Amino acid sequence: MNADSRACGLGVNSQYVELAVEVFSMLADATRVRIILALREGELAVGTLAELVGKSPAAVSQHLAKMRLARMVATRQEGTKVMYRLENEHARQLVADAIFQAEHALGGTPAHHLAEQDQR
């Protein structure tokens, strides 16, 4: 197991630690977290994203540009629209885990545990 951790960059002295901090820094913005939540199900245009997150299209475009540079989102041209999607499942999982951790901070049984209990 130790070898597996080092092979994928999970060791204490991993060369990826600083990059991981940059990922967390990129996600330390409520609008970006909302964008990732909105993109969980698939591609969306800037205007749709702006409506969903309650921000102007210009503001959402600026966030998306930063997220694209960080390789969190990717684009596809559809006529005159640019469609945005999550680059991979990791940003989605990071945000989900952060939301779940936030639920734990409130005390009691978190909603995500209640959902698990209902599935049993």
N, C-alpha and C positions, 0 to 999 in steps of 0.2 A: 504494500500500500504506500509506503514511503517513496518508493521509486515512481509510482504512478503520480503522486503529488508533485514531485519535482519535474516530471516529464511534461505535465500540462501547466506548469507555472504556479502551482499552489504552495511552493515552499516559502519559508520565511524570508529568504534572500532572493526571491524571484525578481527577475528583470522587469516583470510586468507590474510591480506594485505601484510605481509612479503613474503608469498609464491607467491603472485601476482608479487611482485617486482622481485623475482627470475625468474618468467616466462618472464617478460620483459627483464631481463638480458640475458636470454637464446636466446631471439629473437633479441638482439642488435648485430647481426652479419649478414652481407649481405649474406654470403654463406648459413647460416641456413634459412634465409628468402627465398632464392632461392630454397632451398630443399623443403620447405613447399609448395611453389608455384608449384614446379614440381610434388609433390605428391597429388595435389588437385584432380586429375582425377583417382587416384588409385595406385596400387602397382608398385614399380620399384626396379630393382637390383642396387647395388652400381655402377657398370660400366655405366649403363644408366644414373643414377643421375649425375655421374661425368662428363659425356659428356654434359648433359643439363646445368649444373651450371658452366662449364668451369674450373674445378679443378681436381686434381689427385684423383684416387680412394682411395689412402691412406688418403688424407686430408678429403674427403667426409666420409670415414669410421669413422674417429675420431669425426667429427661433429655428425654423426648419433649415435655413442656410447653415447655422451653427451645427445643428444635428447632422446635417449631411456631411459637413467637413469632419465630424467626429465618427462618421460611418455608422450612425445609428439609423438613419433613414436613407432610402434610395428613391429615385424618381423614374417615371416613365412618361413620355409625351403621349397625350391622347388628343389629337387635333390641336386646339389652342390651349388646352388645359395641361397642367403638369400634375400628375398623380403621384402621391407620396405613399410609401409603405415602409414598414420596419425592415431594416436590412437583414435581421436574423431574430431568433426567438429570445436572445439573451437580455435585451433591453426590456422586453415585455416581462420576463421572469424577474429581473431586478426590481421593477416597479411593483409587480405583484407581491414580491417578498417584502418590500418596504411598506406597502399598504397593510399586509398581514401583521408585520411588526408593530405598526401604528395601532392596529386593532388590539393587540396584546397590551399596549401601554394604557389602554382605557380600563383594564381590569375586567373581571368576569370572563365568560366564555366568548372568545372572538367569533364573529359571524362566520369566518371560514371554517372553524371547527364545528359550528352548528350545521353547516352545509355537509361536512363530512359525516356527521352523525346521522343526518337525514338519509344519506345514501346507503347506510348499512342496513 
